[in-house]
């Protein structure tokens, strides 16, 4: 049965709208990952997206709204990278420790291939603090981030249950939630520092960015095994 012409046109308009929004968000991500979000105007975003500023405001009434949508987009890109590695029978068959190791190795890969993501998160976090955005406005963003949290905590729980993770005395008693936040915040802080400043000083040339992240990952993994 053929779709009525009016309904077909409606679907085409909706698809066109989604496509334009996606393009605007992608252009915004490119700009926001390079500079402070506050310093980028809606006019500049419209120019980058090759649309009129009035059209931009039809899709996003404020830069705040656009920045949050861009943040959700950025995290979904990272989620796709992780999903490739933790949504397989091979991953499911690993011990909890090996699952955590796999996830941290994917993080290392992200540092190499997604440097702009870490810069963007830094600028977005700064924007959120300066603009004093409330948690209510960030629910969609938080829900996207929580996907990674669920995966890491699940791996930690599996390791605890199968005996592959036995915490060293110095952190024995820490909850899986505490471990997750400490691990990821440490890695993100280092990744953001390296992606923003890189080899700024001569001393920065002494140890490569990749080596620093590798060492931090090894420190984390070593703390999860008592022997």
C-alpha positions in Angstrom: 0.0 0.0 0.0 1.4 3.3 -1.1 2.0 6.0 1.6 -0.2 9.1 1.2 1.6 12.0 -0.4 1.0 14.3 2.6 2.5 11.7 5.0 5.5 11.1 2.7 6.2 14.9 2.5 5.9 15.1 6.3 8.5 12.3 6.8 10.8 13.9 4.2 10.6 17.2 6.1 11.4 15.5 9.4 14.4 13.7 7.9 15.6 17.0 6.4 15.3 18.6 9.8 17.2 15.8 11.5 19.9 16.0 8.9 20.3 19.8 9.4 20.4 19.5 13.1 23.1 16.8 12.8 25.1 19.0 10.5 24.8 22.0 12.9 25.9 19.9 15.9 28.9 18.4 14.0 30.0 21.9 13.0 29.5 23.1 16.6 31.6 20.2 17.9 34.5 21.2 15.6 34.4 24.8 16.9 33.8 24.0 20.5 36.6 21.5 20.7 39.1 24.2 19.6 38.1 27.2 21.7 36.2 28.3 24.8 32.5 27.9 24.0 31.7 31.3 25.5 34.0 32.9 22.8 32.1 31.4 19.9 29.1 33.3 18.6 25.9 31.9 17.1 26.8 33.9 14.0 30.1 32.0 13.7 28.4 28.7 14.1 25.8 29.6 11.4 28.6 30.6 9.1 30.4 27.3 9.7 27.2 25.3 9.1 26.5 27.4 6.0 23.0 28.5 7.1 21.5 31.8 8.1 21.7 32.7 11.8 17.9 33.0 11.9 17.7 29.4 10.7 20.1 28.4 13.4 17.9 29.9 16.1 14.9 28.0 14.7 16.7 24.8 15.6 18.4 26.0 18.8 17.0 28.9 20.7 20.2 29.4 22.7 23.9 28.6 22.6 23.4 26.8 25.9 20.9 24.4 24.3 23.2 23.8 21.3 26.2 23.2 23.6 24.4 20.6 25.6 23.2 18.8 22.4 26.7 18.9 21.1 27.9 17.3 24.4 25.4 14.5 24.0 26.6 14.0 20.4 30.3 13.9 21.6 29.6 11.3 24.2 27.6 9.1 21.9 30.6 9.0 19.5 32.7 7.6 22.4 29.9 5.2 23.4 30.0 3.8 19.8 33.8 3.3 20.2 33.3 1.4 23.4 30.3 -0.6 22.2 32.5 -2.1 19.4 34.6 -3.7 22.1 32.1 -4.6 24.9 29.2 -5.9 22.8 30.6 -9.2 21.7 30.7 -12.9 22.9 34.5 -12.6 23.1 34.2 -9.7 25.6 31.5 -11.5 27.6 33.8 -14.6 28.0 36.6 -12.5 29.6 37.1 -12.4 33.3 36.1 -9.2 35.1 39.8 -8.0 35.3 40.3 -8.7 31.6 37.1 -6.7 30.8 38.4 -3.7 32.8 41.8 -4.1 31.0 40.0 -4.1 27.6 38.0 -1.0 28.5 41.0 0.9 29.6 42.9 -0.1 26.5 40.0 1.3 24.4 40.4 4.5 26.4 44.0 4.6 25.3 42.9 4.2 21.7 40.5 7.0 22.1 43.3 9.3 23.3 45.1 8.7 20.0 42.1 8.9 17.7 39.7 11.2 19.5 41.9 14.0 20.9 39.3 16.6 19.9 36.7 14.8 22.2 38.9 15.4 25.3 39.4 19.0 24.4 35.7 19.5 23.9 34.8 17.9 27.3 37.2 20.3 28.9 35.7 23.4 27.3 32.1 22.1 27.9 32.8 21.5 31.6 34.2 25.0 31.9 31.1 26.4 30.1 28.8 24.5 32.5 30.6 26.0 35.5 30.8 29.5 34.2 27.1 29.6 33.0 26.1 27.8 36.2 23.9 25.3 34.4 21.7 23.3 36.8 21.8 19.4 36.9 18.2 19.5 35.6 19.4 21.0 32.3 22.1 18.3 32.0 19.9 15.2 32.5 20.2 14.1 28.9 23.9 14.6 29.0 24.3 12.7 32.2 22.2 9.8 30.9 24.6 9.5 27.9 27.7 9.4 30.2 26.1 6.8 32.5 26.3 4.2 29.7 30.1 4.0 30.2 29.7 4.0 34.0 27.3 1.0 33.8 29.8 -1.0 31.7 32.8 -0.3 33.9 31.0 -1.0 37.1 29.6 -4.2 35.7 33.1 -5.4 34.8 34.4 -4.5 38.3 31.5 -6.5 39.9 32.2 -9.5 37.6 35.9 -9.4 38.7 34.9 -9.2 42.3 32.6 -12.2 41.9 35.0 -14.4 39.8 38.0 -13.6 41.9 40.1 -11.9 39.1 39.9 -8.6 41.0 41.3 -8.5 44.5 42.0 -5.0 45.7 45.3 -4.1 47.2 45.2 -3.2 51.0 45.5 0.5 50.3 42.2 0.6 48.5 40.5 -2.4 50.0 36.9 -1.5 51.0 36.4 1.0 48.1 33.1 0.5 46.4 32.9 -0.2 42.6 31.3 3.2 42.2 34.1 4.9 44.0 36.6 3.0 41.9 34.9 3.9 38.7 34.9 7.7 39.4 38.5 7.7 40.6 39.7 5.7 37.6 37.8 7.7 35.0 38.4 11.1 36.5 42.1 10.4 36.7 42.3 9.2 33.1 40.2 12.1 31.8 42.2 14.7 33.7 45.4 13.4 32.2 43.9 13.0 28.7 42.6 16.6 28.8 45.9 18.0 30.0 47.8 16.2 27.2 45.3 17.1 24.5 45.2 20.8 25.5 48.8 21.6 26.3 50.7 18.7 24.7 54.4 19.3 24.2 54.4 22.8 25.6 57.6 22.7 27.5 60.9 20.9 26.8 60.3 18.6 29.8 57.1 17.5 28.1 59.2 15.8 25.5 60.8 13.5 28.1 57.7 11.2 28.3 55.2 10.8 25.4 51.5 11.3 26.0 50.8 7.7 25.1 53.4 6.5 27.6 51.9 8.5 30.4 48.5 7.1 29.8 49.9 3.6 29.5 51.6 4.0 32.9 48.5 5.3 34.6 46.5 2.4 33.2 49.1 0.0 34.5 48.9 1.6 37.9 45.1 1.3 37.9 45.3 -2.4 36.8 48.0 -3.2 39.3 45.8 -1.8 42.1 43.0 -4.3 41.2 45.1 -7.4 41.7 46.5 -8.1 45.1 49.3 -10.5 44.0 
